[in-house]
Amino acid sequence: MSKAPETDTPKKRRGASVLAWVLMAMLIGGLGGFGVTNFGGGITSIGKVGSKEISTNEYARALQQELTAFGAQFGQQINLQQGQALGLDRKVLQSVITRAALDNEAARIGVSAGDAVVASEITSMASFQGTTGSFDRETYRFTLQQNNLTEADFESGLRGDIARSLLQGAVVGGFQAPAALTDTLFAWSGERRGFSMLRLTEADLPTPLPEPTEADLTAYHDANIAQFTRPEAKRLTYAALLPDALAKDMPVDEAALKDLYQTRISEFVIPEKRLVERLVFGTEADAAAAKARLDAGETFESLVVERKLTLEDIDLGDVSKEELGVAGDAVFALEGPAVVGPFQSDLGPALFRMNAVLSAQETTFDEARSALAAEMQTDSARRAIADKVEAVDDLLAGGATLEDVAKEQGLTIATTDYAEAADDNAEIAAYPAFRKAAAAIAEGDFPEAILLDDGGLVILRLEEIVPPMPQPLADVRDKVVAAWRDETLDKALSAHAIAAKSAVEGGASLGAYGIVEVTSAIDRQGFVEGAPDTLLPAVFGMAVGALQVIEAPGFTALVQLDSIAPAVTEGEDALALRESLQTQAAQAIAQDAFTLFTSALTAEAGITLDQAAINAVHAQFQ
């Protein structure tokens, strides 16, 4: 579907639309090599609305833009098949149909943007500004050329975008939510509930949970075998060379080790420090008077508040004697927490409060040697691996197998069944680069060297796809025990909650069953820590005085509704909520109107789609 109309004026929307048009144009450069700029066989259109053609390039660009944007949102590349499963292709198709319907209607009624308007939009765009900050024609030509656009194409597209914005603005502008609708939404959204909640845990059970028998575990494992089935996996042979494997055999230069120690001496020799706060005053006299008040029994904190400061404002953290300047000697002469001063500081006369002594620490070279040597050996191992990369690439390019490369370059060969969703993958799968390569590898792929983030090297080969496989009880016993226990506990808590509910309904006190949490007033957007999302909807569906057992994985509670209160109508929060609801309602009405309008335009003008052309565009994404 087309994007929901905004509440901005058409002029404001044009700025955003123009920018979006340019961003879409920027995709063309990347798509040129992708194949969407030439479909052959005279296929130039996927259909039309009225007399307005929908070009194959327009649909392809919009589809690629949607896939890219969706992938960026979730941090991974989305291919067309995944996009189709999510309905992105249908969304894009509806979007270009809507654009075509608006273009067709704009042409029919004579809505267009004049040359002056188009020129104004172009000259105001930062993408086309030169070094002086103003529009530069050469920059304009070069930018369009770099993105495979002619001036005529760009200006025609921009003119159409402005016309569509004008038409859309005329349709959606001026909608307001009826007061009755806003009042109803406000009353519903701001309505509050007060309730008492008894959370039940294992400690509340009248009898402890039993230990599972072998029969219990076998039955649970069999009944829930899907939980204990390893997902489809890729059986991979990999050759790896990791820094840890080489490091222990790397030589250590004793002189270089001592130089490294001296270079990082500040890590190993830490002078004595103090935790200090500094309270600055305007004059020496003010500081001295404050010190006298302290000596007379007034608190340091009261002086801080008097200066309109907080303890965070005056905290210096851990400081050395030198960092304190002239106050250093006095502060470091203290053996325990105390206040000294006034002394001059870079901000003026100040009192200094010492809160704690941090003793000097020294790690000798002999004590640090083993850690430094390990670092040096690991760095040497990384460099040694880096030196092998070119040779490994050459061997692979020459047709060498993983086994050949491993034998010649000292890599270790192993096999693993890798499944992205599994929690028992091999240690090598801890590397993000390995996981990315394992997820992408397909049958027939040419093996290539993959660098790992710690400087290691790995090469993958896909052997086969391993179908989902149930795991024997012996292999997943701990998981089965934990899952059985969770289920058994949930059932026991549920039964206990139901019994408590019956007792309370019969006159017993809710508090007799444990600590009761009381929430005096909370609205539908509220938050109850540690409670599931289903809690508040359930509470808002209860009658005053009613009791209800609310359950979710790992959560069981007995809730009693104490009160129902109307929305708060006064104050900034109430005003902000009303304005927000009013705006949302107006936007929803405008969106509905715009959807009906474009649907009517499409129906009136008539729509023709060429599925073969659409399929041809999709084929370019394979």
BAPA-555973 format. One record per residue: x, y, z of N, C-alpha, C in turn. Coordinates in pm, whole numbers, plus 50000, padded with zeros to 5 digits. Each point is the difference from the previous one (the first is absolute). Layout:
N
XYZXYZXYZ;...
//
This chain:
622
500854988050000499155012050000500875012450000;499445011049956500775012450002500225004650141;500995008450014500365005150132498885008950054;499784998950130498965008050063500295014749982;499005008249966500245014249984500395006550130;500915009749991500435007550117499085011850023;500185006750111499175011650030500695012949961;501234999149942500705012049957499285006049881;500365012349970499465006449881500624993749877;499355001449880500584994449879501415004949975;500305012550031501345005249976501024992650083;499674997550128500934992750086500174985849950;498914993949956500094986449954500834999149874;499945010449916500774999649876501474998850028;500475007250103501434999350032500414985850031;499194993350081500314986250036499864990849880;498965002649915499794991549884501135001349900;500455012449980501115002349907501244992750047;500275001050129501174993150055499864985049978;498814994750024499784985749979500214996349854;499575009149908500174997349858501474999149964;500785009250057501444999949973500644987350057;499604996350122500554987850060499674987849915;498784999849948499654988849914500855000349873;500235012049949500835001249881501404994850026;500485002250123501364995650034500134984849988;498884992950012500064985449991500304995349859;499745008649903500114995649862501424996149967;500975007550055501394996949973500314985750038;499544995950118500254986550046499184989949923;498845004249951499134990649931500394998049855;500825009349946500404998849861500674986849974;500924996250087500694987349987499144988450044;498935003050068499134989650054499064994749892;499805008049896499224995149888498625005949988;499615009350087498635004849993499835011449901;501065003949933499875011149907499784995149857;499974986849980499844994949865499324986450006;498764999549957499264987550009499894993049864;500465006549896500024993549870498594997049949;499954996049874498734995849943498955010749996;500385012750014499045010949994499155001650122;500334993250111499215001250123500415012950071;499135009750000500305012850065498985003750106;498904992450007498935003650092499424987550063;499625001350129499324988750067498495001949999;499545011149943498585002749996499735014849995;498755003750016499665014250000498705002250075;499855012650046498755004650060499505011249911;498844997949937499555009649902501015000449886;500525011949973501015001349894501415000650056;500154998950131501315001350064500684986450010;501124998549927500764987650003500794998950132;500144987650047500884997150115501224992949943;501125006849995501184994349935500594988650082;500654990949928500684989050069501115005350091;500695010349954501085005750082499465006150128;498855006849990499405006250119499644989350103;499384989149953499624989250091501244993350059;501024997749916501224993450048500725008650103;500085013049974500665008950096499255000250133;498685001049991499195000550123500134986950078;500054988849928500124987050066501364998750068;501055004049929501344999350059500125009250121;499405011849990500045009450112499294994150123;498874993549979499264994150112500774988550063;500614991649918500804988950053501195005250079;500655010349946501175005850068499605006250133;498905007650000499555006750122499594989750105;499294989749957499564989750096501194992550056;500984997049914501204993250047500785008350099;500105013149973500725008950092499315000650135;498684999349999499245000550125500324988150090;500244988549939500244987850078501464995649997;500875008149938501434997250005500444988149918;499264996549896500434989149913499415002049861;500674994249901499565001649863498744991749976;499025005949931498754993249969499954997449851;499854987349959499884997149857498535000549959;499764998549870498635001549951499074989350056;500504987650010499144989350051499555003150143;500915004850082499645003750137499035011849999;500275009749911499125011549989498604996249957;499894990549907498684995449956499264993150114;500734992450080499374993350114499455010150099;500635011850006499565010750090498995009349935;499704997649872499045008449930500565013149950;501335001349995500595012749958499765002849853;499984989649916499765002349857498605005349977;499024994950074498625005049985499895014350050;500725003150107499995013650053500585009749897;501114996249938500645008649900499115001549878;499394988949956499135000849883498845009550026;499404999150118498905009150034500495014450003;501235002050047500565013450008500175006249861;500554992449905500215005749866498665001749928;499034991450031498665001749943499395013050051;500145002750129499485012350059500675012249937;501324999349982500715011249935499475002349859;499814989149928499515001349863498595005849997;499154995850095498645005350006500015015050026;500875004450090500115014350029500545007649879;501014994249933500555006549880498935001249892;499224989549983498965000049898498955010650030;499605001050128498995009850038500555014249990;501275001850040500615013349990500035004749856;500334990849909500025003649858498595003049949;499024992350047498625001849954499435013650038;500305004450125499425012650045500955011849983;501184997349944500935010849968500845005050115;500224991750103500875003950110501444997249960;500835010250003501404998349961500855010350073;501284997350004500955009450061500705007649889;500035013250011500645008149900501524999150006;500645005149896501464999649994500635007250118;499395011050041500585007850110499994992150130;498914992450024499904992050122501054988849998;500134993449885500984989249987501415005550020;500275011449937501335006150013500295003750145;498995005250069500195003850140500334987950087;499304988949974500264987950077501424995049974;500414999949874501324994749964501115008650058;499885013049987501085008850046500115000650151;498964995550070500065000250146500504986850059;500254990149916500424986950048501504999750026;500384995550120501414999850041500854991249909;499404989649942500754990849915500595006849878;499415011349962500445006849878500735013150029;500415001950122500715012350036501504998149985;500675010749955501444999649983500735004150127;501275003249984500835003450117499565013050065;499295008549926499565012850056498724998750080;499384988149995498754998050073498775003549920;500175003949875498865003249914499934990049885;498905000349927499804990549890501115001249897;500514988349959501064999749900499584990649888;499895005349878499484992049888500894988149969;501325001650011500894988849972499824988850103;499825003950126499754990050104498684992849971;499015007649954498694994449965500154989649889;500705003849891500194990749888500784987750044;501075002250077500874989050040499254990150090;499225005450096499264991350092498994991449925;499285006149906499044992249922500704989749912;501125004149939500754990949915500514987950079;500475002550123500524989250084498904990050036;498765004449995498884991350037499164996049879;500635000849880499354995549877498675007149973;499955013050032498805007949976500315011549905;499065002449909500115012149918499265011350070;500335012349963499315011450060498504999249971;499674995949877498594999349962499254989850085;500624988350021499344989650082499815004750143;501065005950056499925004350139498955010950017;500025009949911499085011350013498564995649973;499834990349910498654994849975499484992750124;500864991850060499604993050122499705009650113;500825010450012499805009950105498705007649978;499725003349875498775007349967498784991450037;500084987149970498904991150035499834998550150;501134999750072499944998650145499335012250063;500345011849950499385012350052498515000049971;499634995949880498584999649965499244990350089;500604988350024499354990350089499845005750141;501035007050047499935005950133498885010250010;499845008149895498925009949999498644993150004;499864989449920498734992949995499724993050133;501024993650055499824993250128499685009950110;500675011649998499745010150101498585005249994;499485001049877498625004749984499014989950056;500354987249991499104989550049500024998950151;501214999650058500114996950143500035012350089;500205011749941500105011950082498675003850064;500065005050121498825005450066499174990250079;500364987350000499234990350079500235002250148;498944999650076500085001050145499164988950062;500474995250112499254989650070498795006150070;498834994249988498835005150073500275000050150;499495009950069500235001250144499504987650074;498874994549955499444988250067500964988149989;500664998749883500954989149982501215001850091;500535012250003501165002850086499654997750147;498825004650040499584998250140499904985250035;499444992249908499854985650026501364993250011;500905003449907501344994150003500755004150126;499855012750039500695005050119499484993050126;498694998850009499424993550118500444985550010;500064993249886500414985950000501494998650030;500825008149933501454998850015500485004350138;499365010250057500455005350128499364993750122;499014991449977499324993450112501014992150083;499804999750132500984993750090499364988850083;500884991250045499574989150086500904999550123;499394996450113500764997050121499804985250031;501094993050028499854985650023501044995050100;499694988650058500914993150091500444987149933;501294997150010500544988449929500864991650094;499724987250001500784990350077500804991649900;501305002749992500864991949913500354987150075;499874989049932500304987150062501294994349942;500854995250090501264993849960500084986150062;501064993049969500174986550053499984999950153;500515010850060500045000750147498605000550060;498985003749920498635000950052499264986749995;500574990049935499314987249988499904993150136;498894993650028499854993150130500924987950013;500364993949888500934988650002501055002149892;501234995450024501055001949899499744991849875;500605004349889499864992549875500704986550013;499444989649941500674986950003501174999749902;500914990850020501074997849905499474991349886;500385002949876499474992049888500564985849999;499154990549967500464986349981500454998249856;500644988949973500434997149863498804999249908;498914994450052498774999149919499455013949969;500075009150099499545013849978500795006449886;501304998650006500875006549901499794994049861;499874986849995499784993549871498685004549939;498965000550082498695004249950500035014549954;500665008650076500065014149962500815001649871;501114992949991500855000849881499214995649876;499274989050013499244994949886498865009349962;499335005750101498845008649973500405013649945;501245004050024500465013249956501244998849912;499994990049914501204997049922500425011749912;499045008749961500365011649917500985009250072;499885000850134500935008350077501414994549997;500104987049978501294993350009500414994149865;499625007049895500394996249864500965010549946;501174995549961500985009449945499515004449862;500025013249974499495004849871500874995549883;499475001849881500774996849879501375006850007;501024992749963501365005150014500784998349870;501085007549992500954998449890501224992750053;500304988749940501224992850039501175006549927;500865006050077501115007749945501334993650036;500864999349901501414997350028500705013549999;500805002450101500705012850004501464998050036;500825008649943501425000450032500255013350070;500554999450120500165012250081501415001250052;500425012450013501275003250065499735011850092;500054997550131499655010250099501235004550076;500045012750040501175005250073500344991850124;498994995550073500274992350122500784987249971;499764994249881500684987549967501475002249970;500355011849949501395002949965500765007250111;499275007350083500645009350093501034993350091;499644988350053500884993750100501364996349944;500104998749867501284996249939500765012049945;499445012050015500675011949950501135004150095;501165004149944501125004150086499705013150071;500655002150114499835012350077501355006950011;500045012549956501225008250010499995006950136;500954996450085500025005150137500175015150003;500875005349913500225014549998498735007349956;499344994649898498755006149953498934999350108;500034989350079499034998450107500195010850107;501265002750033500285010550099499645013849947;500245002249870499615012849939498485001750006;499274989149976498545000650005499535003350141;500654994250098499665002850140500205014850030;501125005749956500285014150026499025009049924;499644996049879499065008049921498645000850069;499634989450071498694999650066500145000650151;501045007050045500305000250143498845005550083;499205009049940498885005850076498964989550038;499964988849927499094989250036500494992050119;501344999950017500594991150100500465007250126;500275012949988500405007850117498985011250017;499094998250094498915009650022500265007050133;500215013349997500305007250124498795000550093;500265003350124498925001650098499065011049955;498724997850018499015009949960498985001850112;499205010449985498935002950096498695002349924;498894995950064498685003649949499635013550061;499845010149915499905013850048498815007149936;499395008950081498985009349951500515014250021;499665008949908500475013950008498805009449994;499845008250105498915009750006500595013949985;499705006549887500605012949965499115011550048;500645010950045499305012050046500455012149918;499205010750013500315012049922501215007450050;500195000250132501145007350057500664991650108;501225004150034500744993350107499245001250132;499405011850023499265002350124498794990850011;499284998149888498854991050000500434985750032;501114995849941500504986550024500424998150145;500685010250056500444999150139498814999650095;498975008049970498805000150083499314986449996;499964993949883499394986849987500774989650080;501345001149998500824990550077499735001650150;499835012550043499715002550142498664993950039;499015000949913498694994050029500124984750008;500844994349914500224985650006500634996150133;501015007950041500684997050126499045001350119;498955008349982499035002150107498914989350001;500044990749902499054989050001499054999349883;500025009849910499114999449884500514989249904;499094994049923500414989149911500505005449866;500884992249941500545003549868498884999949896;499084990450013498914998949904499125012550000;499795006050118499175012150005500675011649927;501335000750006500725010449925499874997749850;500014987549959499864996849858498635004549950;498954996750076498645004049962499885015149996;500625006950096499975014650006500605006149875;501004993149942500655004949878499214996049875;498814993850022499144995449889500754989849912;500714991050068500754989549931499594986450056;500464989449934499824986450050501374993950025;500034988850071501274993350025500644995449869;499184996749901500554996249869500725011849936;499465012250020500625011949940501405002550052;500254996750126501285003550062500974988350009;499584988449949500844987950011501175000749903;501224998450051501204999649916500424985749969;499384990250063500404986249979501294996750072;500774990449947501284996650062501105008449935;500715007550081501005009549950501334997850071;501075003649929501344999350059500325013050072;501084999950074500435011850074500285011549904;500634997049888500365010449904498765006349938;498954992149980498795005249936499275010050089;500264999950128499325009150093500705013350015;501175001649941500715012750008500425003350142;499755012650043500465004550132499274992950114;498854993949971499274992850104500534985850020;500904995649912500464986250003500624995750130;500925008350053500694996150124499014998050114;499075009450016499054999350111499064988149986;499524997649879499084988849979500704986750024;501234998849949500714987250014500594998150139;499995010650082500454998450139498914993950087;498755000249950498894994450076500084984850003;499704994450115500014985450013498604994149993;498985008550006498634995549991499135011049943;498724997349974499105010049942499975012950081;500155011349932499995013250065499945010749893;499795012750045499955011449909501175009250032;500705004649895501105009550017499775011949909;500685011050032499915011949917499615012050084;499785011349935499965001249854501395000649935;500034995049874501195000849915499555005049863;500935006449933499705004749865499954988249903;499035000749908499904990049892499845007649869;499964992849891499845006649871498635006649984;499054997050092498685006349995499795010250111;501005001750085499885009450110500264993350133;499885007450113500234994350133499004988850027;500494989150061499144988350016500344992450127;499004992750049500194990250106500094986249935;500854991550055500214986749943499634989550105;499074991049961499654989150091500614987049947;500814993750085500604987249965499134988950058;499574990749914499074989550043500644986350018;501094997349929500624986850011501425000449945;500824990950051501394998649956500114987949909;500575002249883500274989049907501504997650001;500414989250059501434997350019500714998349866;501285003150001500824998049880500064985249966;500064997249870500094986249954501154998749902;500784989550015501114997849907500064985349963;500014997749869500214986649947501384999849938;500904992250055501374999649950500064993449863;501135001849933500184993849869499854984950009;500594994150102499924985550015498554995450017;499225008050074498604996550021499175001649872;500365009949919499255002949877500514992149881;501154993750014500674993949886499134989949926;499374990950072499234989449933498855005849917;499305010050054498895006149926500515007549878;501105007550016500575007349887500524990549893;500634989150044500524990349904498874993749920;498884996950068498854994249930499465009749896;499935013050035499545010049903500945000749881;501305000150028500995001049893499924987849909;499854988150059499914987949920498734999949915;498895004850059498755000549924500115009749883;500625011750022500215009649891500874993949892;501044992850040500884993549902499224989549921;499134992750069499194989949933499065006449897;499425011450036499125006949905500775004249876;501195005350020500815004249885500394988049914;500314988950065500384988049926498834995049915;498805000650057498814995849925499745009549884;500145013150025499795009849894500964997749884;501224995750032500994997349895499634987949915;499124991450051499604987949928498815002249907;499285011250019498755002049928500214999649849;501015007049951500235000449856500304986149945;500834992550073500344986549955498774991050000;499165001450102498774992150006499095003449883;499845013049971499175004249887500534994349869;501325000349984500604994849876499744985149986;500134992750109499754985649995498554997049964;499075007350062498584998049970499695003549856;500585011149952499785004149861500554989749903;501024992850043500594989749916499284986750006;498934999350076499204987950007500344990650113;500835004450093500364991450113498794997550089;499934988150057498924996850093500335005650138;498994999950087500245004550138501094991550065;499964987049971501004991150058501405003549952;500135003549871501315003949947500505012750068;499095009950012500375012750061500394997950146;499224991950070500284997550141501374993550017;500314990449916501284992950011501175009249970;499855008449898501125008549959500195012150089;498895005550055500085012450076499784998150150;499834987750044499904997550143498655002850062;498924999349921498675002050055499474986950058;499015001250087499384988350062498674997149932;499804987549961498774995849933499024994450103;498735003849987498964994650087498665000549926;499024993050053498664999749943499005003650109;498985007849964498975003750096498665001049931;498954997150073498645002249950499535013350055;499885009949911499665013650044498545003049971;499295004250103498615004649986499895013550069;499525009849928499965013750052499245000850132;498924992450013499155001050119500434990650111;501024991849977500414990250101500835006750108;499984993950119500805005350110501184990950034;500274990349912501114990950026500974999549883;500155011249929500955000649890501434999150054;500934996749912501414999150038500535013650042;501135000050073500585012550050500315009749887;500394994849884500365008749888498825008949961;498764995550028498815007749965499825012350088;500855001750100499945012150082500475012249922;500734997749891500495011249918498895004949908;499675013050004498955005349911500294997549853;501285001249959500354998049859499724985649958;500264990550090499704986049969498504998149983;499215005450093498544998449993499455006049871;500515011749965499525006649878500324991549877;501224994849994500404991849886499244986949999;499804993950117499284987350008498545001649957;499405011350035498615002449961499875002149850;501045005749938499915003549858500464988949907;500814990750050500614990149911498954991149936;500224996749873499084991449926500814989649924;499314989749955500674989349927500685005649876;501244996049979500755004449883500765012950019;499865006550115500725012550023501504997650001;500745009449942501464999049998500535003650138;500864991650060500515003150134500905012349999;499895008050104500845011950010500405002150145;501145006850017500525002750134499155010650067;499624997550124499185009450078500805004350121;500185013050017500745005250113499075001650120;500464995650115499225000950123500425012250079;499155004350092500255012850067501194999650095;500504988250035501184999550086501284997749919;499885001249865501164998049915500134986049946;499064991250034500044986349952499534998949856;500084987849949499674997249860499204987149994;498954999749916499214987849985499524998949856;499894987649953499484997149866498904989750017;498875002049930498854991050015499724992349871;499454988050020499494992149887498724993150046;498945001749922498724993650033500014985649951;499764990750093499974985949963498594995349968;499045003550086498624995749979499085007650095;498714999349971498985005550088499494988750089;500085002150130499564989950096498585003550043;499034991049979498615003150036499835001250152;498895005950044499745000950144500094986350065;500584999550118500264987150063499665000450149;499074991350045499704999350144501254996250078;500185006450116501164997250083499614989950108;500814989750020499704990050103499945006450138;499214994050087499865005050136501355001050069;500864990549977501315000150067500825012349963;499805005149877500795011549955499455013350052;498725000350036499375012650041499344998750137;500534990950081499364997350129499825012750083;501045008350010499915012150083498895009249950;499875001349869498955008549944498624994250030;499884987049989498714993550026499615001750147;500984998150089499725001850143499525014250028;500705009949942499635014050024498625003149944;499714995049879498705002749939498884992950077;500254987550041498994992750079499725007450130;501065004950062499845006950128499205013049981;500315007549894499265012449974498524997249981;499704989749920498594996849975499314995350127;500694991650076499414994950125499765011450099;500965009350007499845011550090498835008749957;499885002649869498895008249951498664993550035;499924986949983498744993150033499705000750149;501044998250083499795000550145499595013950045;500635010349944499655013750036498595003449955;499634995149882498655002549949498964993750093;500254987750042499064993350091499935007350134;501155004650048500025007350127499255013349987;500175006849886499325012849978498494998049994;499564989349935498564997249991499424997050138;500764992650081499544997150136499935012650083;501015008749986500005012750074498845008849956;499705000049871498895008049948498684995650063;499804987050006498774994850061499915003950147;501144999350070500005003450143499705014850021;500595008749918499775014550014498565003349965;499454993549898498595002249966499094995350113;500524990750083499214995350114500205008250125;500815010849991500165008850115501405000950056;500934991849952501395000650049500685012749950;501075003750066500755011949961501024996449893;500135008649900501014997849896501404999950060;500215008450100501305000850064500394987750078;499054991250027500314987850074500854990449917;500075002649869500734990949911501355005649956;500365011650050501305005749965499955015149996;501105005849954500115014649992499165005149883;499155009750028499115005549899500565013349950;500135001349868500435012549938498765008149964;499965012550045498835008449974500385010949901;499265000649890500155010649901498765008850010;500195012450041498855008550030499305005049875;500755003549896499395005149877500994998749886;499614993249895500874998149884499135000049876;500505006349892499215000249877500454988749907;499404999549882500254988849909501434999949948;500665011650000501385000749952501014997950112;499534996550118500884998550115500914987949990;500884998750100500984989250001500104994450141;499914986950010500174993150129501234991149986;501035003250074501274993049984499854985150030;500604992049911499994985650019498714993149961;499035007749950498714994249962499924998649849;499244990349950499874998349855499135011049939;500075001349868499215010149929498504997450013;499634987850033498584996650010499365004650130;500815004650096499445003650131499015011549990;500435011449948499125011850000498754998149914;500094994249880498764997449926499024991550081;500524990250074499114991750083499405008250113;500815008450064499515008450109498905009449950;500195005849882499015009449947498724993149954;500034986849993498784992749965499244994950121;500495003150121499384994950123499015010050059;499084994850078499065008450076500575002450139;499595011050063500495003250134499654988650096;500994995850077499824989250095500284986249945;500114999049867500214986949938501424995050024;500144987050002501304993350014500304992449872;501264999949961500384992749879501424994750013;500184987649958501354994249993500585003649864;501165006350001500675004149876501314992349989;500144993249886501174991349982500735003349870;501304998150005500875001249884501234991550032;500824996649901501204992250030500845006550110;500204992850110500795005350111499285010150086;498705001449983499245010050077498634994550034;499675000450128498664996350047499605009950109;498825006049986499555009850099498494999250017;499585003750119498585001450031499745014950016;499115005449916499765014449995498575003050041;499845010550081498675004750038499895014649960;498945003449926499795013949959499385007850114;500675010950039499545008150114499165011949957;500365006349886499305012449964500125002849851;499055007949951500025005349864499905015150011;500955007049937500025014650008500025005849859;499315011249979500005006249867501365006149968;500175003849876501255006249957500215013350071;501255003250027500345013150057499865010349889;499215010450026499715009849895500815012850013;500705001850110500775012250021501504996949995;500785010449967501444998450003500604998249861;501335001449993500714999449872499904986249936;500094989450081499944986549944498654997349935;498945004550065498664997949945499845007749869;500505012449998499915008149879500794993649886;501214995150032500834993749897499344987449946;499364992150088499324987949955498845003449909;499205010150038498865003849918500455004849862;501045008349997500505005249873500554988849913;500694990550063500544988749925498894991549939;498974997250078498894992149951499255007349889;499855013150017499315008049899500774999649868;501335001350009500844999649881499944986349933;500104989450080499964986449945498674997149933;498935004550062498674997749942499855007549868;500495012549997499925007949877500834993449890;501184995050035500844993349901499334987349948;499354992650090499334987749959498855003149904;499255010650030498905003949912500545004449865;501085008050003500615004649876500534988249919;500604990250067500514988249930498864992349935;498914998350074498844993049943499485007449878;499925013350011499515008049888500934998749880;501295000350025500984999049892499934986249934;499854989550081499904986549946498754998649913;498875005250049498774999549922500145008049871;500665011650010500185008749883500824992949893;501154994350039500864993549901499344987349946;499244993050084499284988249951498965004049896;499315011150027499005004949905500665004449870;501155006750011500725004249879500394988049916;500524989650067500444988049929498824993249932;498894998950074498824993449944499445007949882;499995013350012499445008349894500875000049876;501335000950021500915000649886500234986349938;499864989750081500274986549952501474996450017;500254987650039501374995650023500274987449920;501174999749938500444988349924501394996250048;500184987550037501304995250046500484988749910;501295000149969500644989749918500804990950093;499424988550036500674991250096501324994749945;500074998149868501254995349941501115010350020;499655012949986500995010550021500425000750146;499024998350089500325000050144500934988450032;499714988349942500864988450023501405002349945;500095007449888501315002949942500825008850093;499345009650065500705008250099500484991350115;499114991450048500374991350113501174991049964;500044995649873501084991049958501365006750010;500045013349985501275007250010500545000150142;499144996850097500435000050141500504986350044;499914990149912500414986450039501524999150011;
//
